[in-house]
Amino acid sequence: ETYRWHRTVTVAQGRPGTER
């Protein structure tokens, strides 16, 4: 589930959860 991890990383950086 890479897209899930990416989504969490984006939120952590202060960005909207992007489902990549």
TORKOL-4160 file (C-alpha; in steps of 0.2 Angstrom, whole numbers, padded with zeros to 4 digits, m for minus):
20
<pt num="1" X="0000" Y="0000" Z="0000"/>
<pt num="2" X="0012" Y="0013" Z="m0006"/>
<pt num="3" X="m0002" Y="0026" Z="m0010"/>
<pt num="4" X="m0007" Y="0025" Z="0008"/>
<pt num="5" X="0010" Y="0029" Z="0014"/>
<pt num="6" X="0012" Y="0043" Z="0002"/>
<pt num="7" X="m0004" Y="0050" Z="0008"/>
<pt num="8" X="0002" Y="0050" Z="0026"/>
<pt num="9" X="0018" Y="0058" Z="0021"/>
<pt num="10" X="0009" Y="0072" Z="0012"/>
<pt num="11" X="m0002" Y="0076" Z="0027"/>
<pt num="12" X="0014" Y="0075" Z="0038"/>
<pt num="13" X="0022" Y="0088" Z="0027"/>
<pt num="14" X="0006" Y="0099" Z="0029"/>
<pt num="15" X="m0001" Y="0095" Z="0012"/>
<pt num="16" X="m0018" Y="0088" Z="0007"/>
<pt num="17" X="m0018" Y="0069" Z="0007"/>
<pt num="18" X="m0014" Y="0065" Z="m0011"/>
<pt num="19" X="m0018" Y="0047" Z="m0017"/>
<pt num="20" X="m0004" Y="0043" Z="m0028"/>
